[in-house]
Amino acid sequence: MSSPSEPEKYSIDDMMERLKNRPAEDPIEYGQLVTRPDGSQAVRVRKRKRRSHQPVKEERARQRRARMFQISGFLILLFAGLIAAGVALAYANTPTFREGLVRKISASSGARVDLQRFRVNPTYAVADWLSLDWPGGNALQNLSLRGIKANLHPVSFLGRSVRGEEMLVQEATLNLREPQGGVPLWEGPAASGTDTAVRFDQYTIPKLNVIFGDRATSPVQIWGSEATFVSANRNGRPELLLNKGDLAASGWPKLRIHRAYIDFSGKQVNLVSLRLMHETDSTGIFELSGTIFPYPPGRASELSVLLDDYPVSGIAGPEFGLLFAGRIDTQPATGSNRLTFTPGHDAAASLSVTFSCPGKSLELSGFPMLSGLSQALDDEWFLRPDFDTEAGGLLRRADGSVEIENLKLESKDRMALRGGVTMNPARQLSGDLEVGLAEGMIKASGSRRLDAMFSPPREGYRWLTVRIGGSAGSPADNFKELYESSTSAPPATPERGVPSFDDLTRPK
């Protein structure tokens, strides 16, 4: 808005006059107003000089030079590393490195070493065969490894030790034996502590075989187990994990390994858990735990035994298991539920378990007395009596013999059984069984011979002691003789029609 003292309109001459009379102090941005000789005016601008010092551009140049130095250094180190790796790889495939590796393995294991077809590539070290043999004082006899593949730490090419995370072995066979007294355990001086020349964190073996003694006469063998050996567990001790595989023990039914956890402390082996299953059964569990003492030679080891829903035939054998069929559990008992053996070639294991059948039953079959009772009582149940009220006893295995002691079987209001039966290594049976029949069943049969054979009532049953004999495949007893020699009944005559034992047991 214009000032009141100024006119609202200007002529051309007024405007030119005002421009000529413009005060010199009137600020002109970026320059100075000057009048030329011809009377015209212009704004003179001072020419700015280019500065020689430019901090931003200098900082950029400095960063570029530093980046170039870094890239150059990285490339130099990369090329040097590649050259060093190539030299190390070439050296690792020389006989000198191989011989040094053999010496390191021998120093770590204390065994004589045979290494075949060893070679190293940029990723792994591989070998076709590695064999270790220990002196006679060691429980380890020989370890053969086939198809070895190991990732080596770079320090293995430069230092005095061979290190790595994992070694994979396609198949391994370990031979164990009874150590000899007075013979060295190691081929040379043993490595001290954990400072071993060869050490991998983990050894993985998809197929491990373990043989105790000579293969032809070995008392215990393990075949085809998946094994993982860890150099140091959370407790700092070596540990061995097994999964699946077959276990064959001389004179025992074949077993399958479900899983096992073993760790090693000094010269003792801690069997934390070895869970076994019967060859043809996938339900019952046979579990061992305890400590094994390989040294000194001849020292016995004792393992705890736990049975859970395990078939009798899995311990007693298939023939004995036909006579007493069922599934059993261990019951706590002093001096029982143990497997005792002495490590070595001639080791003989003895087993003692106190068992019961809670919620299950035990079936008796095969004995001639059962057929006689079934005919005399006219009840087919006695051919294969099923004892579900009470079933338990003590089962032993030792020196090829199988024995059931303190047998207590009962089917309420029908039959009870007490006593024991033994099967020797020749499969011959012996023992005495007390057979109890309910008083009501004897009276209902109307047989005066049965009434004369059995004792007066005791514990709710009338009892008869039967002598067991024969073989496991063809058991025998003296029930027929007892029946026929019964004198309380009058002599059998055709007129009275009293049946003989043969009449009772003759198939109808």
C-alpha positions in Angstrom: 0.0 0.0 0.0 1.6 3.4 -1.0 2.4 6.2 1.4 -0.2 9.0 1.7 2.6 11.6 0.8 3.3 9.9 -2.5 1.3 10.4 -5.6 -0.8 7.6 -6.8 0.5 7.9 -10.4 4.0 8.5 -11.8 5.0 9.7 -15.2 7.9 8.3 -17.2 10.0 11.3 -16.3 9.2 11.0 -12.6 10.3 7.4 -12.7 13.6 8.1 -14.4 14.3 10.9 -12.0 13.7 8.7 -9.0 16.1 6.2 -10.4 18.8 8.8 -10.9 18.4 10.1 -7.4 18.5 6.6 -5.7 20.6 6.8 -2.5 24.0 5.1 -2.6 23.4 3.4 0.7 20.4 1.6 -0.7 21.5 -2.0 -0.4 21.9 -3.9 -3.6 22.3 -7.6 -3.0 25.3 -9.3 -4.5 27.0 -6.1 -5.8 27.3 -2.3 -6.0 25.3 0.2 -8.2 27.6 2.3 -10.5 26.9 5.0 -13.2 28.5 4.6 -16.6 29.9 7.6 -18.5 26.9 7.6 -20.7 24.7 8.0 -17.7 23.4 4.5 -17.5 23.6 2.5 -14.3 24.6 -1.0 -13.6 25.3 -3.3 -10.6 28.9 -4.3 -10.2 29.4 -7.7 -8.7 32.7 -8.6 -7.0 34.2 -11.7 -8.6 34.6 -14.5 -6.1 37.9 -16.4 -6.0 37.9 -20.2 -6.1 39.1 -21.6 -2.7 42.0 -24.0 -2.8 41.0 -25.7 0.5 37.8 -27.9 0.2 37.4 -30.2 3.3 34.5 -32.3 1.8 36.3 -33.3 -1.3 39.5 -34.0 0.6 37.5 -36.4 3.0 36.1 -38.2 0.0 39.5 -38.7 -1.5 40.9 -39.9 1.8 38.1 -42.5 2.1 38.7 -43.7 -1.5 42.4 -44.2 -0.7 41.7 -46.1 2.5 39.2 -48.3 0.7 41.7 -49.1 -2.0 44.3 -50.0 0.7 41.7 -52.3 2.4 40.8 -54.0 -0.9 44.4 -54.4 -1.8 45.3 -55.9 1.6 42.3 -58.3 1.4 43.4 -59.5 -2.0 47.0 -59.9 -0.8 45.8 -61.9 2.2 43.4 -63.9 0.0 46.1 -64.8 -2.5 48.5 -65.6 0.3 45.9 -67.8 2.0 45.2 -69.6 -1.3 48.9 -70.2 -1.8 49.3 -71.4 1.8 46.3 -73.7 1.4 47.6 -75.1 -1.8 51.0 -75.7 -0.2 49.4 -77.3 2.9 47.1 -79.4 0.7 50.1 -80.6 -1.3 52.1 -81.3 1.8 49.1 -83.2 3.4 49.2 -85.7 0.5 52.9 -86.4 0.9 54.4 -89.5 2.5 56.0 -87.3 5.2 52.6 -86.0 6.4 51.1 -89.5 6.3 54.0 -90.9 8.4 53.6 -88.1 10.9 49.9 -88.7 11.1 50.5 -92.4 11.8 52.8 -91.5 14.7 50.3 -89.1 16.1 47.5 -91.7 16.0 49.8 -94.2 17.7 50.7 -91.7 20.4 47.0 -90.9 21.0 45.8 -94.5 21.0 48.8 -96.5 22.3 48.4 -99.0 19.4 50.2 -100.1 16.4 48.7 -98.3 13.4 48.1 -99.4 9.8 46.7 -96.6 7.6 45.9 -97.4 3.9 45.1 -95.1 1.0 45.1 -91.8 3.0 44.5 -88.6 1.0 43.3 -85.0 1.6 41.1 -82.8 -0.5 40.1 -79.2 0.1 37.1 -80.3 2.2 37.9 -83.6 3.9 40.6 -86.1 4.7 39.7 -89.6 3.7 41.2 -93.1 4.1 40.1 -96.5 3.0 41.3 -98.4 6.0 42.7 -97.9 9.5 43.7 -100.7 11.9 44.8 -100.4 15.5 46.3 -103.3 17.5 47.0 -103.1 21.2 49.4 -105.1 23.4 48.0 -108.1 25.4 47.6 -106.2 28.6 44.8 -104.1 27.1 41.2 -105.2 27.0 41.1 -103.7 23.5 42.6 -106.2 21.0 41.9 -104.7 17.6 39.9 -101.9 16.0 39.4 -101.9 12.2 37.8 -98.9 10.5 36.7 -98.9 6.9 35.6 -95.9 4.8 36.9 -92.9 6.9 35.9 -89.3 6.2 37.1 -86.5 8.5 37.0 -82.7 8.4 40.4 -81.4 9.5 40.9 -78.1 11.3 43.5 -75.9 9.4 45.8 -76.1 12.5 46.1 -79.8 11.7 48.4 -79.0 8.7 50.7 -76.8 10.7 50.8 -77.9 14.3 51.7 -81.1 16.1 48.1 -82.3 16.6 45.3 -83.3 14.3 41.9 -81.7 15.2 38.5 -81.7 13.7 34.8 -81.7 14.6 33.6 -85.0 13.3 35.0 -88.2 11.8 32.6 -90.5 9.9 33.4 -94.2 9.6 31.3 -96.4 7.3 32.0 -99.6 9.3 34.0 -100.5 12.4 34.8 -103.8 14.1 36.1 -103.8 17.6 37.7 -107.0 19.1 37.8 -107.2 22.9 39.6 -109.8 25.1 40.6 -110.7 28.6 43.7 -108.6 29.4 46.9 -110.4 30.5 48.5 -109.5 33.7 52.1 -108.1 33.6 51.8 -107.1 29.9 51.8 -103.4 28.9 48.5 -101.7 28.0 50.1 -99.3 25.5 52.4 -99.7 22.6 54.3 -96.6 23.7 54.0 -93.9 26.3 50.4 -92.9 26.8 49.2 -89.3 26.0 48.7 -87.3 29.2 45.3 -85.8 30.1 43.4 -84.4 27.1 46.6 -83.3 25.2 46.2 -86.0 22.6 47.8 -85.8 19.2 44.6 -86.8 17.4 41.3 -85.6 18.6 37.8 -85.2 17.0 34.8 -84.0 18.9 32.6 -86.8 17.6 33.0 -90.1 15.8 30.0 -91.4 14.0 29.8 -95.1 12.9 26.6 -96.2 11.1 27.6 -99.9 11.5 29.6 -101.0 14.6 30.4 -104.7 15.4 31.9 -105.7 18.7 33.3 -109.2 19.3 34.5 -110.5 22.7 37.4 -113.0 22.0 37.5 -115.1 18.8 34.6 -114.8 16.5 33.9 -118.6 16.4 33.8 -118.9 20.2 32.9 -115.4 21.3 30.5 -115.5 24.3 29.0 -112.1 23.4 28.8 -110.3 20.0 27.1 -107.1 18.8 26.4 -106.6 15.1 25.2 -103.7 13.0 24.7 -101.1 15.8 24.6 -97.4 15.0 27.3 -95.8 17.2 28.3 -92.3 18.2 31.4 -91.7 20.3 31.8 -88.3 21.9 35.3 -87.3 23.1 34.0 -85.3 26.1 30.4 -85.1 27.4 29.1 -82.5 29.7 30.9 -84.2 32.5 34.2 -84.2 30.6 34.2 -88.0 30.1 34.2 -89.9 26.8 30.8 -91.5 26.1 29.4 -94.1 23.6 25.8 -94.1 22.3 24.4 -97.1 20.6 21.2 -97.4 18.7 19.7 -100.6 17.3 21.7 -103.6 16.4 21.7 -107.3 17.3 23.2 -108.9 20.5 24.1 -112.6 20.5 25.2 -114.2 23.8 26.2 -117.8 24.0 23.3 -120.0 25.3 20.9 -117.0 25.4 18.0 -116.2 23.2 18.9 -113.6 20.5 18.3 -110.0 21.6 18.0 -106.7 19.8 19.6 -103.5 21.1 17.1 -100.7 21.5 19.6 -98.1 22.7 22.6 -97.8 25.0 24.4 -95.1 26.9 27.9 -95.8 28.1 30.6 -93.5 29.5 34.2 -94.2 30.5 36.0 -93.1 33.7 39.6 -94.2 34.0 39.7 -98.0 33.7 36.1 -98.6 34.4 33.1 -98.6 32.0 29.9 -97.1 33.3 26.9 -98.7 31.7 24.3 -96.0 32.3 21.6 -97.9 30.4 21.5 -100.8 28.0 18.0 -101.4 26.8 17.4 -104.7 25.1 14.4 -106.3 23.4 13.6 -109.9 22.4 14.4 -110.9 18.8 10.7 -111.3 17.9 9.0 -108.9 20.4 8.8 -105.1 20.3 7.0 -104.5 23.6 8.9 -106.0 26.5 12.1 -104.3 27.9 15.2 -105.9 29.3 17.4 -103.1 30.8 20.9 -103.4 32.3 22.8 -100.8 34.2 25.9 -100.7 36.4 29.7 -100.6 36.3 32.0 -103.0 34.4 35.6 -103.5 35.6 37.9 -104.8 32.8 40.9 -104.4 35.1 42.3 -106.2 37.0 41.8 -109.4 35.0 39.3 -111.8 36.7 37.4 -109.2 38.6 33.6 -109.8 38.5 31.2 -107.1 37.5 27.5 -106.9 38.6 24.8 -105.2 36.7 21.2 -104.3 37.8 18.4 -105.9 35.8 15.0 -104.4 35.1 12.3 -106.3 33.2 9.1 -104.6 32.0 6.4 -106.7 30.3 9.2 -109.1 29.0 8.4 -112.5 27.7 9.6 -115.5 29.7 11.0 -117.1 26.5 13.3 -114.1 26.1 15.3 -115.2 29.1 14.5 -118.9 29.6 14.6 -119.8 25.9 11.9 -120.9 23.5 11.7 -124.5 24.8 11.3 -123.5 28.4 9.1 -120.6 27.4 6.6 -123.1 26.0 6.2 -124.7 29.4 5.8 -121.4 31.2 4.5 -118.7 28.8 3.7 -115.1 29.7 5.2 -111.7 30.3 6.9 -110.7 33.6 8.1 -107.7 35.5 10.9 -107.6 38.0 10.0 -107.1 41.7 12.4 -105.5 44.2 14.1 -108.3 46.2 17.3 -108.4 48.2 20.2 -110.2 46.4 18.1 -110.6 43.2 17.6 -108.7 39.9 21.3 -109.0 39.0 23.5 -110.1 36.1 26.9 -111.1 37.3 29.8 -111.9 34.9 33.6 -111.7 34.6 34.8 -109.9 31.5 36.9 -112.1 29.3 36.8 -114.9 26.8 35.6 -117.5 29.2 33.1 -115.2 30.9 30.0 -117.0 32.2 27.1 -114.8 33.1 24.6 -115.6 35.8 21.2 -114.0 36.0 18.8 -113.8 38.9 15.5 -112.0 38.8 12.5 -112.0 41.1 9.4 -111.6 38.9 5.7 -111.2 39.0 2.9 -110.7 36.5 0.8 -107.8 37.7 -2.3 -107.4 35.6 -1.2 -110.3 33.4 -1.2 -114.1 33.6 1.2 -117.0 33.3 0.2 -120.1 31.3 1.4 -123.6 32.0 1.4 -126.3 29.3 3.1 -129.4 28.0 3.2 -131.5 31.2 1.4 -134.9 31.1 -0.3 -134.2 34.5 -2.3 -131.4 32.8 -3.9 -133.8 30.4 -4.6 -136.2 33.2 -6.3 -133.5 35.3 -8.3 -132.3 32.3 -9.7 -135.9 31.7 -10.3 -136.6 35.3 -12.1 -133.3 35.9 -13.7 -133.2 32.5 -12.4 -129.6 32.0 -10.3 -128.5 29.1 -9.1 -125.5 31.0 -6.6 -127.8 32.7 -4.8 -128.5 29.4 -3.4 -125.0 29.4 -4.2 -123.5 32.8 -4.0 -119.7 33.0 -2.9 -118.3 36.4 -4.2 -114.8 36.7 -4.8 -114.4 40.4 -1.2 -114.7 41.5 1.9 -115.4 39.4 5.5 -115.0 40.5 8.8 -116.6 41.4 12.6 -116.5 41.0 14.1 -117.0 37.6 17.8 -118.0 37.3 20.2 -118.6 34.5 23.8 -119.8 35.1 26.2 -122.1 33.2 23.6 -122.9 30.5 21.0 -123.9 33.0 17.6 -122.3 33.5 15.7 -122.6 36.8 12.4 -121.3 38.2 12.3 -121.3 42.0 9.8 -120.3 44.6 7.1 -120.6 41.9 3.7 -119.4 43.1 0.8 -119.6 40.6 -2.9 -119.4 41.4 -6.2 -119.3 39.6 -8.8 -118.7 42.3 -11.2 -121.6 43.1 -9.5 -123.8 40.5 -5.8 -124.5 40.7 -2.6 -123.5 42.4 1.0 -124.4 41.8 4.1 -124.2 44.0 7.7 -125.4 43.7 10.4 -125.2 41.0 11.6 -126.6 37.7 15.2 -126.8 36.3 16.4 -127.2 32.7 20.1 -128.2 32.5 22.4 -127.4 29.5 21.3 -130.8 27.9 17.7 -129.5 28.0 16.7 -132.2 30.6 14.1 -131.2 33.2 14.0 -131.9 36.9 12.1 -130.5 39.9 9.1 -130.9 42.1 5.8 -129.1 41.6 3.0 -129.0 44.3 -0.3 -129.1 42.4 -3.3 -127.7 44.3 -6.9 -128.3 43.4 -9.9 -126.6 44.9 -11.9 -128.9 47.2 -15.1 -128.3 45.2 -13.6 -129.4 41.9 -12.4 -132.7 43.4 -15.8 -133.4 44.9 -17.6 -132.4 41.6 -15.4 -134.8 39.6 -16.8 -137.8 41.6 -13.3 -139.5 41.3 -12.3 -141.4 44.4 -8.8 -141.8 43.0 -8.4 -138.0 42.9 -9.9 -137.7 46.3 -7.3 -140.3 47.6 -4.3 -138.8 45.8 -4.6 -135.2 47.2 -3.9 -134.1 50.7 -6.4 -132.6 53.1 -7.3 -129.0 52.5 -4.6 -126.4 53.1 -4.6 -122.7 52.1 -7.9 -123.3 50.3 -6.6 -126.2 48.2 -5.8 -129.9 48.4 -2.2 -130.6 47.3 -0.3 -133.3 45.4 3.5 -133.3 44.8 4.5 -134.2 41.3 8.0 -135.1 40.2 9.1 -133.5 36.9 11.4 -135.1 34.4 11.9 -135.6 30.7 13.3 -133.0 28.4 12.1 -129.5 27.5 10.8 -130.8 24.1 9.1 -133.8 25.7 8.4 -133.1 29.5 7.4 -136.0 31.8 6.0 -136.4 35.3 4.9 -139.1 37.7 1.2 -138.1 37.8 0.2 -141.4 36.1 2.1 -143.5 38.6 0.5 -141.6 41.5 -2.9 -142.0 40.0 -2.6 -145.7 39.4 -1.1 -146.4 42.8 -3.8 -144.7 44.7 -5.0 -147.4 47.3 -8.0 -145.6 48.7 -10.2 -146.7 45.9 -11.3 -150.3 45.4 -9.7 -152.3 42.7 -11.0 -151.5 39.3 -13.3 -154.1 37.8 -15.2 -154.2 34.6 -18.4 -154.5 36.6 -17.8 -151.3 38.6 -16.3 -149.6 35.5 -13.7 -147.6 37.4 -11.5 -145.9 34.7 -7.8 -146.3 34.7 -5.3 -143.5 34.0 -5.0 -144.7 30.4 -8.7 -144.5 30.0 -8.8 -141.0 31.4 -5.9 -139.8 29.1 -7.0 -141.7 26.0 -8.1 -139.2 23.3 -11.9 -139.2 22.8 
